[in-house]
Amino acid sequence: MNLETIFKKLWIDYSNLNPNAERIHKLLENEGEKIINDHIAFRTFDTEGINIDAITRVFIKMGYIGEGEYFFEKRGSGPGTMNMYRMN
């Protein structure tokens, strides 16, 4: 699977959960803006198969590199980290 297909699938999932995202995306495009996924962030559980290493493996193979982590104190579902990646 290539990056374009992966991002399309992620976008479908995200915009289904956040309908305003699609409206904002269209507003930006109508203003002539081009959306480029030059950096991405993931927040996940530390469970084998869905942990950060498993999720980001494909992006690292395609040129993204780790940039850092954000740590969240306990909120609702508990503490977690979000790892940031950018295009190399």
C-alpha positions in Angstrom: 0.0 0.0 0.0 1.4 3.4 -0.9 1.3 6.6 1.3 -1.5 8.2 -0.8 -3.8 5.2 -0.2 -2.9 5.1 3.5 -3.6 8.8 4.0 -6.9 8.5 2.1 -8.1 5.7 4.4 -7.0 7.6 7.5 -8.8 10.7 6.3 -12.0 8.8 5.6 -11.9 7.4 9.2 -11.0 10.8 10.7 -13.6 12.8 8.8 -16.3 10.3 9.6 -15.5 10.9 13.3 -15.0 14.6 12.8 -17.4 16.0 10.2 -16.1 19.5 10.5 -12.7 18.4 9.3 -14.1 17.8 5.8 -15.7 21.2 5.7 -12.5 22.9 6.8 -10.5 20.9 4.2 -12.8 22.0 1.5 -12.6 25.7 2.6 -8.8 25.5 2.4 -8.9 23.9 -1.0 -11.4 26.5 -2.3 -8.9 29.2 -1.2 -6.2 27.5 -3.3 -4.4 25.7 -0.5 -2.8 22.3 -1.1 -2.9 19.9 1.8 0.4 18.1 2.3 1.0 15.4 4.9 4.6 16.5 5.8 4.1 15.7 9.4 1.9 13.3 11.3 1.1 12.4 14.9 -0.1 9.2 16.5 -1.5 8.5 20.0 -2.2 4.9 20.8 -2.1 2.2 23.4 1.1 0.4 24.3 -0.3 -3.0 23.2 1.6 -5.3 20.9 0.2 -5.1 17.3 -1.3 -1.6 17.8 1.5 0.2 19.7 3.4 3.1 18.2 6.1 0.9 16.7 3.6 -1.2 14.8 1.6 1.8 13.6 4.5 3.9 12.4 6.6 1.2 10.8 5.2 1.8 7.4 5.7 5.5 7.6 9.3 5.2 8.6 9.9 2.9 5.7 8.5 5.6 3.4 10.7 8.4 4.6 9.2 9.8 7.8 11.4 10.1 10.9 10.6 10.4 14.6 10.6 13.9 16.0 9.5 13.6 19.5 6.9 12.6 22.0 4.2 14.4 23.9 3.1 13.0 27.3 -0.4 13.3 28.5 -1.3 13.2 32.2 -4.2 11.0 33.2 -7.3 12.3 31.4 -10.4 10.2 30.9 -9.0 7.0 29.4 -5.6 7.4 31.2 -2.1 8.6 30.4 -0.5 8.2 27.0 2.0 9.5 24.6 1.7 11.0 21.1 4.7 10.5 18.8 5.4 13.0 16.1 6.9 12.2 12.7 8.0 14.3 9.7 9.1 13.7 6.2 12.8 13.2 5.9 
